[in-house]
């Protein structure tokens, strides 16, 4: 009988020891997660600061091509100025559909300097009034520019 009590005692001690190790591991894992979350918050704060220090301002944020003939391809240049404190970098210019092709200033635009986005629209697949948008993203708050046309 004494042998069985010893086995039970050893077994219980082993279980308790393993249980405390698991809690210690969970605590260590939680600490690592907290540290990683803090690092991410710090990086996000720095990213937001950079975005807040870069500002794109368009001379106009919409354009009307007026009346154009179906099948005609038209273009317009949207000019912008960097009103921020850091060089402005456009990372993406995304049109709302494949009928629109953008070309834009790819090099950094210094504070106070100008850049441009040229938008080319192919009216081949449209009739009537058309309204399209272009989303401009980079190290600034995302902007949307628009154009419209009446296709005959």
N, C-alpha and C positions, 0 to 999 in steps of 0.2 A: 503494500500500500504506500509506503513511504516513497518508493520509486515513482509511482504514478503522481504523487503530489509534487515531487521535484520536477517531473516532466511538465505538469500543468503550470507550475510556477515559471519555469524557463520559457514555456510557450507564451504565457501572458506577458512576461518581460520583453520578449522579442516583439510581440505585437505592439506593445506600448512604445517601444523604441522606434519601430518602423513608422508608426503613426506620427510621432513627433518629428521625425525626419521629413515626412511628407509635408507637414505643416510648415516646417522650416523652408523647404523647397518652394512651397506656394508663396510664402512670405517673400523669399528672394525673387521669385518670378514677378510678383506684384511690384516690388521695388524697381526691377528692371523696366517693367512696363511704365511705371510712373516717370522714370528718368527718360525713356524714349518719348513719351507724350510731351514732356517738358521741352525736349530738344525740338520736336515738331512744332510746338507752339512758338518757340523762339525763331525757328526758320520762317514760319508763316508771318510772324510779326515783322521780320526783316523784309520778306517779300512784299507785304502790304506797304511798308515804308517806301520801298523802291517804287512801287506802283503809284503811291501818293506823290512821289517826287518827279514823276514823268506825266506829262499831260499833253494829249493831242487835241488840237482845236482846228476844225475845218472851217474854211472860208464860207462854205455852204454845205449843209448835210443832206440836201435833196436837189434833184434836177429834173426838169420836164423837157423831154425831147419834142414835145408837141406832137404834130401829126407826121407819121412816117409811113412809107409804103411797105406792105408785107414783103418779106425777103430782104429788106434793106438792113445793112449792118451799120450801126452808129456808135460813136464813142464820145465820152466826156471825161474831162480831167477834174478830179476833186483835189484841190490844194489844201494843205494843212500846215500848221505851225506848231513847233514844240514849245509849249508855254510852261514847261516844267523846269526843274533844276538839274536834271540828269539827261544824258543822251537818250533819245527815244528810239526804240527798236520795234519794228512791226514784225511779228512772228507769223501771222496768218491773215489773209484777206479771203473770206469765204462768201461767195455769191449764193443767193437762194436757189439758183438752178444752173444747169449746164449751158443755158443760153447766154450767160454772161461770163466774160473773161476779164479778170483784173490783172493789171501790171502795176507794181508799186515800188517805191523807194526801198531798196533792200539794205543799204548801209545805214548806220546809226545817224540820226538827225540831232545835231547839237542844240542845246537850249537857245531859243530865239530864231532858229533857222527853219527853212521850209522844206517840205517834201510833197509828193503827189501820189495819187492813185488814179490810174486811167482805167475806166470801165468801158468795155466794148460789148454791145448787145446785138445779138442776131435775132431779128424779128420773124424769121422764116416760119416758125410754128405757132404764131399768135395772130389773133384778130381782136379788134376792139381795144379797150383800155387795159393796159398792163402796168402793174406796180411791182417792182422788184427791190430787194434789199441786199446789202453787202455788209457782213459783219467783219469788223477790223479789230484784231487782237494783238497784244504785245505787252510791253512792260508799262502799261497804263490801263486805266479802266476801259473795258471793251466799248466800242462805239458802233453804231449802225448808221450807214448812209443809204439813201434810197434814190431811185429814179423811176420815172413813169413815161409812158408814151401811148399815143392813140394810133393804132395800126389799122390802115385802110387797105 
